[in-house]
C-alpha cells in the first residue's frame, strides 16, 4: 500500500486526519494520528477495539494538518454513517 512517508517531514507536530471505509458495509471511520501507516495497520490487524469487528478497512482519504486542533476540526466536520 502506498502511504506518503510522513516521518520524512521535519515537523514533529504534523498530524494526519484520515477516513477509512469498512469494506463489509461501506460505512466510514474518521480519525487522526501522527503515524498514519502504523495506525492504519493497527486497525486492519484488529488491535483497535472500535473497528475490530468491522474489518477489513480501506484508506480512502487523508490530509496532513499542522496541529491537533486542525485535525480534530476536520474530524468534527466529517459526517460519519
NORBEL-V507008 format. One line per field, one symbol per residue. ss: DSSP state (@ for helix, = for strand, . for the rest). phi: phi as a letter, one per 20 degrees, with the letter a starting at -180 (. if undefined). psi: psi as a letter, one per 40 degrees, with the letter a starting at -180 (. if undefined). Layout:
BEGIN
ss->???
phi->???
psi->???
END
This chain:
BEGIN
ss->.....@@@......========.....======..@@@@@@@@@@......@@@..=========..@@@@@@@@@@....
phi->.ebgfffffeefefddebcdcfffcmeccdbbaecfffffffffenfeffcgedfeccedabbfcfbffffffffffefdf
psi->ihhhgedeheheehihhihihhddeeiihhaiiegdddddddddeedhdeedeeiiiiheiihhididdddddddddhhh.
END
